[in-house]
């Protein structure tokens, strides 16, 4: 572990000691610092407030350093914002009226780690050294992604690999042998051509943000250049999903083979990707075989996710969700059912102008509920439309009318006690019954003791019994549906 120091005297030195990560200066406000290490810092507010003149003097000194030292760069120079890399300091300056006062934010790495400091699993270390060419470092801001990238660069440099970096700004602390490129001075197309012609062993891409970045990352990787990409994500699989829509799903395993999720300055989860052709987990028919990206936990070897096309969507399916669903067999069902319902609902609503309701009916079954007059439109001639939908989503589909569902609901609670309320209305007691909403506007026969009563539910699936004699009987003997 190495303490980071500036190679030359900088105006920023007075704000930093060995454990200060960042300093935040704004005119008229107290100096604010963050101290600690990635994932474990705490804040400190100093008593000193800074004036506009004080901040302007700092900016003037920084410009002198740019002219004087080779490791000082003006990375971004816009009318109301500047980004300066002064040795180890990354400095963001924002000026009025873009901001409501001059603001200077300075970030500096507190420590430089070697790959040995991370005490990595031997299998992971071997993979990074010899078997992985498309590495993605993901995590939330300030968790240590860049520090880990620097450790990888040092490792590859010691192994006599040719290393380049792409950064904006250039704030990686790397050996002198490493060449650092910046988008501040060249477009993506120019940097792509330079790298394709010079063919480094590895390129660090810090960081992947927009569509051009994803495209360049893909182009470089498919030419055989080893890549270490840095990307913001809340969890490991999210960093893979960020590539969806930016590059074709089928080539993602060729672009990314290892994902390392950094949290609290350390690798928390490592995922590996494989491409295969199979029936996705949760689908039963072999006719549904398709290209699938399998995402494994590198340490445990367990399959954690599958990624595949599902209709017009790309699904990232957690395997635990499918397995838990199979074990519990509860009403929530599995992720595949949820995707199927959502996809089918969107598809049918685009094709038809009548009401359609879709519900799960088991682990691999969906029911479509429509009015009687629309049932044939959904099923198609000799069931052709339904067969096509079943092949498309990999689930069994039944089509039922609203009336059939009502009858099923009635049948399912037949000869069972019915809950009711006794309500006083105009000094008389009446029986109020609330049924499931699917039983709205339905004729129902009820029984209390040896007497029956016929009722019709309203649009809210409610019904009332007002006959005084029947009300008294129900109060004594209860109520059943027959």
C-alpha positions in Angstrom: 0.0 0.0 0.0 1.4 3.3 -1.1 0.4 6.8 0.2 -0.3 9.1 -2.7 1.8 12.3 -2.8 2.0 15.1 -5.4 5.3 15.0 -7.4 5.4 18.8 -7.2 4.2 21.5 -4.8 0.6 22.4 -5.6 -1.8 25.0 -4.3 -4.1 22.1 -3.4 -1.6 20.5 -1.0 -2.7 22.7 2.0 -6.1 21.1 1.9 -5.0 17.5 2.0 -3.4 15.2 4.4 -2.9 11.4 4.2 -6.6 10.4 4.7 -8.5 13.3 3.0 -10.4 12.0 -0.1 -12.0 15.2 -1.3 -12.4 18.9 -0.5 -15.4 21.0 -1.4 -15.0 24.8 -1.7 -17.8 27.3 -2.4 -17.7 31.0 -2.0 -19.3 32.2 1.2 -19.4 28.7 2.7 -17.4 26.6 5.1 -14.7 24.3 3.7 -16.1 20.8 3.6 -13.9 17.6 3.6 -14.4 13.9 3.2 -11.9 11.7 5.1 -11.3 7.9 4.9 -11.2 5.2 2.3 -13.7 4.3 -0.5 -16.9 3.0 1.1 -15.8 4.1 4.6 -15.5 7.8 4.7 -16.9 10.5 7.0 -17.4 14.2 6.5 -15.8 17.2 8.3 -16.8 20.9 8.1 -14.1 23.4 8.9 -14.7 26.7 10.6 -13.0 28.6 7.7 -15.2 30.2 5.1 -13.9 31.1 1.6 -14.4 34.2 -0.4 -14.7 34.8 -4.1 -11.3 36.5 -4.2 -9.7 33.5 -2.4 -11.2 31.0 -4.9 -10.1 33.2 -7.9 -6.6 33.2 -6.5 -6.6 29.4 -6.3 -7.8 29.2 -9.9 -5.0 31.5 -11.0 -2.4 29.3 -9.2 -3.8 26.2 -10.9 -3.3 27.8 -14.3 0.3 28.6 -13.4 0.8 24.9 -12.5 -0.6 23.8 -15.9 2.0 26.0 -17.6 4.8 24.8 -15.3 4.4 21.0 -14.9 4.0 18.2 -17.3 1.6 16.2 -15.2 -0.9 19.1 -15.1 -3.6 19.3 -17.7 -6.7 21.4 -18.5 -8.9 18.5 -19.4 -12.2 20.4 -20.0 -12.3 24.1 -20.8 -15.8 25.6 -21.1 -17.0 29.1 -20.4 -18.5 28.3 -17.0 -16.9 25.0 -16.1 -13.3 23.7 -16.1 -11.8 20.3 -15.2 -8.1 20.3 -14.3 -5.9 17.3 -13.5 -3.0 18.6 -11.4 -0.8 15.6 -10.5 -3.0 13.4 -8.3 -5.7 16.1 -7.9 -8.8 16.1 -10.0 -10.3 19.6 -9.8 -13.8 20.6 -11.0 -14.4 24.3 -11.2 -17.9 25.7 -11.8 -18.5 29.4 -12.3 -21.6 31.7 -12.2 -24.1 31.9 -13.6 -24.0 28.1 -14.2 -23.7 27.8 -10.4 -24.9 30.3 -7.9 -21.3 31.0 -6.8 -17.8 29.9 -7.6 -17.4 26.2 -6.6 -14.3 24.1 -6.6 -14.4 20.3 -5.9 -11.1 18.5 -5.5 -10.7 14.7 -5.4 -7.5 12.9 -4.6 -6.9 9.1 -4.0 -5.7 8.6 -0.5 -3.8 5.3 -1.1 -2.5 3.3 -4.0 -3.0 -0.4 -3.7 -1.3 -3.3 -5.4 -3.2 -6.3 -6.6 -1.6 -8.3 -3.7 -3.3 -5.9 -1.2 -6.7 -7.2 -2.2 -5.8 -10.8 -1.2 -7.9 -12.1 -4.2 -9.0 -15.7 -4.5 -6.2 -17.6 -6.4 -8.6 -18.7 -9.1 -9.8 -15.2 -9.7 -6.2 -13.9 -9.8 -5.3 -16.5 -12.4 -8.3 -15.6 -14.4 -7.4 -11.9 -14.4 -3.8 -12.6 -15.3 -4.3 -15.1 -18.1 -7.9 -15.9 -19.0 -10.0 -12.7 -18.9 -10.0 -10.2 -21.7 -13.2 -8.3 -21.2 -13.3 -7.1 -17.6 -16.0 -4.9 -16.2 -15.4 -3.1 -12.9 -18.7 -1.9 -11.5 -20.0 -0.2 -8.4 -21.5 3.0 -6.9 -19.5 6.2 -7.0 -16.6 6.4 -4.5 -16.5 2.6 -3.8 -13.0 2.0 -5.2 -13.4 1.0 -8.9 -10.6 3.3 -10.1 -8.3 2.2 -7.4 -8.8 -1.4 -8.3 -8.3 -0.5 -12.0 -4.9 1.1 -11.1 -3.9 -2.1 -9.3 -4.7 -4.2 -12.4 -2.7 -1.8 -14.6 0.3 -2.2 -12.3 -0.1 -6.0 -12.5 -0.3 -6.1 -16.3 2.6 -3.6 -16.6 4.9 -5.8 -14.4 4.0 -8.7 -16.8 5.4 -6.6 -19.7 2.0 -6.0 -21.3 1.5 -2.8 -23.3 -1.2 -0.7 -21.6 -3.2 2.3 -22.7 -6.0 4.2 -20.9 -9.0 6.2 -22.0 -10.0 8.8 -19.4 -11.8 12.0 -19.2 -10.2 13.5 -17.1 -6.9 11.6 -16.9 -6.8 10.9 -13.2 -5.5 7.3 -13.1 -2.2 7.0 -11.3 -0.3 4.7 -13.6 3.3 3.9 -14.4 5.1 6.1 -16.8 5.1 3.3 -19.4 1.3 3.6 -19.7 -0.1 6.1 -22.2 -3.2 8.0 -21.2 -5.6 9.3 -23.9 -8.4 11.8 -23.3 -11.7 12.4 -25.1 -11.2 16.1 -24.2 -8.7 16.4 -27.1 -9.9 13.8 -29.6 -13.3 12.2 -30.6 -14.2 8.6 -30.1 -13.4 7.8 -33.7 -9.9 9.1 -33.5 -9.0 7.3 -30.3 -10.5 4.1 -31.8 -8.3 4.4 -34.9 -5.2 5.0 -32.8 -5.9 2.0 -30.6 -6.7 -0.3 -33.5 -3.4 0.7 -35.2 -1.2 0.5 -32.1 -2.9 -2.7 -30.7 -2.1 -2.6 -27.0 -2.5 -5.7 -24.9 -4.9 -4.0 -22.5 -6.8 -0.7 -22.5 -8.5 0.7 -19.4 -11.7 2.5 -20.3 -12.5 4.9 -17.4 -15.5 5.3 -17.6 -18.3 3.9 -19.8 -21.2 6.5 -19.8 -23.0 7.1 -23.1 -23.8 5.3 -26.3 -20.5 6.2 -28.0 -18.6 4.7 -25.1 -20.5 1.4 -25.3 -20.0 1.3 -29.0 -16.2 2.0 -28.8 -15.9 -0.6 -26.0 -17.5 -3.2 -28.2 -15.4 -2.3 -31.3 -12.1 -2.5 -29.4 -13.0 -5.7 -27.7 -14.1 -7.5 -30.9 -10.8 -6.7 -32.5 -9.0 -8.7 -29.7 -7.8 -5.8 -27.5 -8.1 -6.7 -23.8 -10.3 -4.2 -22.0 -10.9 -3.1 -18.4 -14.1 -1.1 -18.3 -15.2 1.1 -15.4 -18.9 1.6 -15.1 -21.4 2.9 -12.5 -24.0 0.4 -11.3 -25.9 -0.4 -8.1 -25.2 -4.2 -8.4 -23.2 -6.5 -10.5 -25.9 -7.6 -12.9 -27.1 -4.1 -13.5 -23.7 -3.3 -15.1 -24.4 -6.0 -17.7 -27.9 -4.7 -18.3 -26.5 -1.2 -19.1 -25.1 -2.7 -22.3 -28.5 -3.9 -23.4 -29.9 -1.5 -26.0 -26.4 -0.2 -26.7 -24.9 -3.4 -28.2 -26.5 -6.5 -29.5 -27.4 -9.0 -26.8 -25.8 -12.0 -28.6 -22.3 -10.5 -28.5 -22.3 -9.4 -24.9 -20.3 -12.5 -23.7 -17.7 -11.8 -26.4 -17.4 -8.2 -25.1 -17.6 -9.0 -21.4 -16.4 -12.2 -19.8 -15.9 -11.1 -16.1 -17.7 -8.6 -14.0 -16.2 -7.5 -10.7 -18.5 -5.5 -8.4 -16.6 -3.3 -6.0 -18.1 -2.2 -2.7 -16.3 -0.6 0.2 -13.0 -0.7 -1.7 -13.1 -4.5 -2.2 -14.5 -6.9 -4.8 -17.8 -8.1 -3.4 -19.2 -10.2 -6.2 -17.6 -11.7 -9.4 -19.8 -12.8 -12.3 -18.8 -14.6 -15.4 -20.7 -14.9 -18.7 -21.2 -17.8 -21.1 -23.2 -18.1 -24.3 -25.2 -21.2 -25.1 -28.4 -22.4 -26.9 -30.9 -24.0 -24.6 -34.5 -23.9 -23.2 -34.4 -21.1 -20.6 -35.0 -22.1 -17.0 -38.8 -22.1 -16.2 -39.8 -23.0 -19.8 -40.7 -26.7 -20.4 -41.1 -27.1 -24.2 -38.0 -27.9 -26.2 -39.6 -25.9 -29.0 -38.6 -22.8 -27.0 -34.9 -23.4 -27.3 -33.1 -20.1 -28.0 -29.7 -18.3 -27.5 -29.2 -17.8 -23.8 -26.5 -15.9 -21.9 -25.8 -17.6 -18.6 -24.4 -15.5 -15.7 -22.5 -17.4 -13.0 -21.2 -16.5 -9.6 -17.4 -17.1 -10.2 -16.7 -18.0 -6.5 -19.6 -20.5 -5.9 -20.0 -21.7 -9.5 -23.8 -21.3 -9.2 -25.9 -20.1 -12.1 -27.5 -16.8 -10.9 -29.1 -15.3 -14.0 -30.2 -16.1 -17.5 -30.5 -13.5 -20.2 -32.5 -14.1 -23.4 -35.0 -12.6 -25.9 -38.6 -13.0 -24.9 -40.9 -11.7 -27.5 -39.8 -8.2 -28.1 -38.1 -7.9 -24.7 -34.8 -9.0 -23.3 -35.3 -10.8 -20.0 -32.7 -11.0 -17.3 -34.2 -13.8 -15.1 -32.9 -14.5 -11.6 -32.6 -18.2 -11.2 -33.4 -18.0 -7.5 -36.8 -16.5 -8.3 -37.7 -19.5 -10.5 -36.4 -22.0 -8.0 -38.2 -20.4 -5.1 -41.4 -20.2 -7.1 -41.2 -23.9 -7.9 -40.7 -24.7 -4.2 -43.4 -22.5 -2.7 -46.0 -22.8 -5.5 -47.7 -19.7 -4.1 -49.9 -17.1 -5.8 -47.0 -14.9 -6.7 -45.6 -17.5 -9.1 -42.3 -17.1 -10.9 -40.7 -14.3 -12.8 -41.4 -16.1 -16.1 -45.1 -15.9 -15.5 -44.8 -12.1 -14.7 -42.9 -11.5 -17.9 -45.4 -13.6 -19.9 -48.5 -11.7 -18.5 -46.9 -8.3 -19.1 -45.8 -9.1 -22.6 -49.1 -10.7 -23.6 -51.1 -7.8 -22.1 -49.1 -5.3 -24.2 -49.3 -7.4 -27.3 -53.1 -8.1 -27.2 -53.9 -4.5 -26.3 -52.2 -3.3 -29.4 -54.2 -5.8 -31.6 -57.7 -5.5 -30.1 -59.9 -2.7 -28.9 -62.0 -4.7 -26.3 -61.2 -5.3 -22.6 -58.7 -8.1 -21.9 -57.7 -9.4 -18.5 -54.8 -11.8 -18.0 -54.0 -13.8 -14.9 -51.6 -16.5 -13.8 -53.2 -19.9 -13.3 -50.3 -22.0 -12.1 -46.5 -22.4 -12.6 -46.7 -22.5 -16.4 -50.3 -21.4 -17.3 -52.0 -18.1 -18.1 -55.7 -17.4 -18.6 -57.0 -14.7 -20.8 -60.5 -13.4 -19.7 -62.7 -11.7 -22.3 -66.4 -11.3 -23.0 -68.2 -14.1 -24.8 -68.4 -12.3 -28.1 -64.6 -11.7 -28.3 -63.5 -15.2 -27.3 -63.2 -16.4 -31.0 -61.0 -13.5 -31.9 -58.4 -14.4 -29.3 -58.5 -18.2 -30.0 -58.4 -18.0 -33.8 -59.5 -20.6 -36.3 -58.9 -24.1 -34.8 -56.9 -22.4 -32.1 -54.2 -21.1 -34.5 -53.8 -17.8 -32.7 -53.5 -19.3 -29.2 -51.0 -21.9 -30.4 -48.9 -19.1 -31.9 -49.0 -17.2 -28.6 -48.0 -20.3 -26.6 -45.0 -20.9 -28.8 -44.0 -17.2 -28.5 -44.0 -17.0 -24.7 -43.4 -20.6 -23.7 -46.5 -20.9 -21.4 -49.9 -22.7 -21.7 -52.8 -20.3 -22.4 -56.5 -20.8 -21.8 -59.2 -18.4 -22.9 -62.3 -18.0 -20.7 -65.2 -15.7 -20.8 -66.2 -13.4 -17.9 -69.3 -15.4 -17.3 -67.3 -18.7 -17.1 -65.0 -17.1 -14.5 -68.0 -15.9 -12.5 -69.4 -19.4 -12.5 -66.1 -20.9 -11.5 -65.9 -18.4 -8.6 -69.4 -19.3 -7.5 -68.6 -23.0 -7.8 -65.4 -22.7 -5.8 -67.2 -21.3 -2.8 -70.4 -23.4 -3.2 -72.1 -24.7 0.0 -69.6 -22.6 2.0 -70.4 -20.0 4.7 -70.7 -16.5 3.3 -69.5 -13.5 5.3 -72.0 -10.7 5.7 -72.6 -7.5 7.5 -75.7 -6.3 9.4 -76.4 -2.7 8.7 -79.1 -0.5 10.2 -80.9 1.5 7.6 -84.1 3.6 8.3 -84.3 1.9 11.7 -84.3 -1.5 10.0 -81.6 -4.1 9.8 -80.4 -5.3 6.4 -77.8 -7.9 5.3 -74.9 -6.6 3.2 -72.8 -9.1 1.3 -69.5 -8.2 -0.5 -68.4 -10.7 -3.2 -65.2 -10.8 -5.3 -65.3 -8.1 -8.0 -65.3 -10.8 -10.7 -68.9 -11.7 -9.5 -70.3 -8.2 -10.3 -73.8 -8.2 -12.1 -74.2 -11.9 -11.4 -77.4 -13.9 -10.4 -76.7 -15.9 -7.2 -78.7 -18.3 -5.1 -78.1 -18.3 -1.3 -79.5 -20.5 1.4 -80.1 -19.9 5.1 -81.3 -23.0 7.0 -83.9 -24.6 4.7 -84.9 -21.4 2.9 -83.3 -20.0 -0.3 -83.1 -16.5 -1.6 -82.1 -15.2 -5.1 -80.1 -12.1 -5.4 -78.2 -10.1 -8.1 -75.0 -8.4 -7.4 -74.4 -4.8 -8.5 -71.5 -3.4 -10.4 -69.4 -3.4 -7.2 -70.2 -7.1 -6.6 -72.4 -6.2 -3.6 -75.9 -7.5 -2.7 -78.4 -6.7 0.0 -81.2 -8.7 1.7 -83.9 -6.5 3.1 -86.7 -8.9 4.0 -87.1 -8.7 7.7 -88.0 -12.4 8.2 -85.0 -13.5 6.1 -82.7 -11.1 7.9 -83.6 -12.5 11.3 -83.2 -16.1 9.9 -79.7 -15.3 8.5 -78.7 -13.8 11.9 -79.6 -17.1 13.6 -78.6 -19.7 11.0 -76.0 -18.0 8.8 -75.8 -17.9 5.0 -74.4 -20.3 2.4 -74.0 -20.1 -1.4 -75.4 -23.0 -3.4 
